[in-house]
Amino acid sequence: MRFGFSWVGLVFLVMLFVPNALWTGAKPAGYDEYAKNEPRVLLALERAGEVLVSCLALIFKNHDPRGWEPWLAWLGGALVLMLLYEVFWLRYFRSGRTMRDFYGSLLCVPVPGATLPVAAVLLIAVYGGDIFLLAAVVVLGVGHIGIHLRHRAEARGAEA
């Protein structure tokens, strides 16, 4: 592991946080009611994962490109997933901003607002050979994806 600032980590975090900041003013109707029922264990995993991933993505240079090499495909895959994440947000912000819009699949990816960035960070961890980031993203994924799968199921039950 090589300590040092990661530009890749910064770019990915900006791609993650900017749409989320915009979302706070454009939540789907009723979202806060679902958030009240989030299991404490999943919420704790999500919060711990968010902090760990945010810090670890920035402090190791391993995540930055080292030149042309086959391993660069992992980083390219992460970029593709984050671009799809931005497409998810564009689709959501142009929609009626309902729970159905927020939890609709994108290219067969369930809960893409949760799944795509987690998968992207997983690929960054693989590219950088970063076991710490890998562990942190697993913690984040269990909490974040778990919460949003639960919200999606609750929202579908409310529609029935």
C-alpha positions as CSV (number, residue, x, y, z in Angstrom):
1,M,0.0,0.0,0.0
2,R,1.3,3.4,-0.9
3,F,0.1,6.3,1.2
4,G,-0.6,9.5,-0.7
5,F,-3.5,11.4,-2.2
6,S,-5.6,9.6,-4.8
7,W,-7.0,11.6,-7.6
8,V,-9.1,8.6,-8.7
9,G,-10.6,8.5,-5.2
10,L,-11.4,12.2,-5.3
11,V,-13.0,12.0,-8.8
12,F,-15.2,9.0,-7.7
13,L,-16.2,10.7,-4.5
14,V,-17.2,13.9,-6.4
15,M,-19.2,11.8,-8.8
16,L,-20.9,10.2,-5.8
17,F,-21.6,13.2,-3.6
18,V,-22.7,15.8,-6.1
19,P,-25.9,14.0,-7.2
20,N,-26.6,12.9,-3.6
21,A,-26.4,16.5,-2.4
22,L,-28.9,17.5,-5.1
23,W,-31.1,14.6,-4.1
24,T,-31.5,15.9,-0.6
25,G,-33.8,18.6,-2.0
26,A,-35.5,16.2,-4.4
27,K,-36.3,13.1,-2.4
28,P,-39.2,11.0,-3.6
29,A,-42.5,11.6,-1.8
30,G,-42.7,9.4,1.3
31,Y,-39.0,8.5,1.4
32,D,-38.5,9.8,4.9
33,E,-41.2,7.4,6.2
34,Y,-39.2,4.4,4.8
35,A,-36.0,5.8,6.3
36,K,-37.6,5.7,9.8
37,N,-37.9,1.9,9.6
38,E,-34.2,1.2,8.6
39,P,-32.8,-1.6,10.7
40,R,-30.1,-0.2,13.1
41,V,-27.6,-2.9,12.1
42,L,-27.8,-2.1,8.4
43,L,-27.7,1.6,9.2
44,A,-24.6,1.2,11.3
45,L,-22.9,-0.8,8.6
46,E,-23.8,1.8,6.0
47,R,-22.5,4.7,8.0
48,A,-19.3,2.9,9.0
49,G,-18.8,1.9,5.4
50,E,-19.4,5.4,4.1
51,V,-16.8,6.9,6.4
52,L,-14.2,4.1,5.8
53,V,-14.7,4.1,2.0
54,S,-14.5,7.9,1.8
55,C,-11.3,8.1,3.8
56,L,-9.6,5.0,2.3
57,A,-10.4,6.1,-1.3
58,L,-8.4,9.3,-0.8
59,I,-5.4,8.2,1.2
60,F,-3.8,5.5,-0.9
61,K,-2.1,6.2,-4.3
62,N,-2.7,2.6,-5.3
63,H,-6.0,3.6,-6.8
64,D,-4.4,6.0,-9.4
65,P,-3.4,4.7,-12.8
66,R,0.2,3.4,-13.0
67,G,0.4,3.4,-16.8
68,W,-0.9,1.1,-19.5
69,E,-1.4,-2.4,-18.1
70,P,-4.0,-5.1,-18.2
71,W,-5.1,-4.3,-14.6
72,L,-6.3,-0.9,-15.9
73,A,-9.4,-2.7,-17.2
74,W,-10.6,-2.9,-13.5
75,L,-10.4,0.9,-13.2
76,G,-12.1,1.3,-16.6
77,G,-14.9,-0.9,-15.4
78,A,-15.2,1.2,-12.3
79,L,-15.5,4.3,-14.4
80,V,-18.2,2.7,-16.6
81,L,-20.2,1.8,-13.5
82,M,-19.9,5.4,-12.2
83,L,-21.0,6.8,-15.5
84,L,-24.0,4.5,-15.4
85,Y,-24.6,5.9,-11.8
86,E,-24.7,9.4,-13.3
87,V,-27.2,8.1,-15.9
88,F,-29.3,6.8,-13.1
89,W,-29.4,10.2,-11.5
90,L,-30.2,12.0,-14.7
91,R,-33.1,9.6,-15.2
92,Y,-34.3,10.2,-11.7
93,F,-34.1,14.0,-11.8
94,R,-36.0,14.1,-15.1
95,S,-38.7,11.8,-13.7
96,G,-41.7,12.4,-11.5
97,R,-39.4,11.7,-8.6
98,T,-41.5,8.9,-7.1
99,M,-40.3,5.9,-5.1
100,R,-40.8,3.8,-8.3
101,D,-38.6,6.2,-10.2
102,F,-35.9,6.0,-7.5
103,Y,-35.9,2.2,-7.2
104,G,-36.4,1.3,-10.8
105,S,-33.7,-1.0,-12.3
106,L,-31.2,0.3,-14.8
107,L,-30.0,-2.2,-17.4
108,C,-31.2,-5.0,-15.1
109,V,-29.2,-3.6,-12.1
110,P,-31.4,-3.6,-9.1
111,V,-31.5,-0.5,-6.9
112,P,-28.8,1.1,-9.2
113,G,-28.4,4.2,-6.9
114,A,-27.0,1.9,-4.3
115,T,-25.5,-1.0,-6.3
116,L,-23.5,0.9,-9.0
117,P,-21.3,3.0,-6.7
118,V,-20.6,0.1,-4.4
119,A,-19.6,-2.1,-7.3
120,A,-17.5,0.7,-8.7
121,V,-15.5,1.1,-5.5
122,L,-15.2,-2.7,-5.3
123,L,-13.4,-2.6,-8.7
124,I,-11.2,0.3,-7.6
125,A,-10.2,-1.8,-4.6
126,V,-9.3,-4.7,-6.9
127,Y,-7.4,-2.5,-9.2
128,G,-5.4,-0.9,-6.3
129,G,-4.9,-4.3,-4.5
130,D,-6.4,-2.5,-1.5
131,I,-7.6,-5.1,1.0
132,F,-8.7,-2.3,3.4
133,L,-10.9,-0.6,0.8
134,L,-12.2,-4.0,-0.2
135,A,-13.3,-4.8,3.3
136,A,-14.8,-1.3,3.7
137,V,-16.8,-1.6,0.5
138,V,-18.2,-4.9,1.6
139,V,-19.4,-3.4,4.9
140,L,-20.9,-0.4,2.9
141,G,-22.5,-2.8,0.4
142,V,-24.2,-4.9,3.1
143,G,-25.6,-1.9,4.8
144,H,-26.4,0.4,1.9
145,I,-27.7,-2.1,-0.6
146,G,-29.5,-3.9,2.1
147,I,-31.3,-0.8,3.2
148,H,-32.3,0.1,-0.3
149,L,-33.5,-3.4,-1.2
150,R,-35.7,-3.2,1.9
151,H,-37.1,0.2,0.9
152,R,-37.8,-1.0,-2.6
153,A,-39.7,-4.0,-1.2
154,E,-41.7,-1.8,1.2
155,A,-42.5,0.6,-1.6
156,R,-43.8,-2.2,-3.8
157,G,-45.9,-3.5,-1.0
158,A,-47.4,-0.1,-0.5
159,E,-48.3,0.1,-4.2
160,A,-50.2,-3.2,-4.0
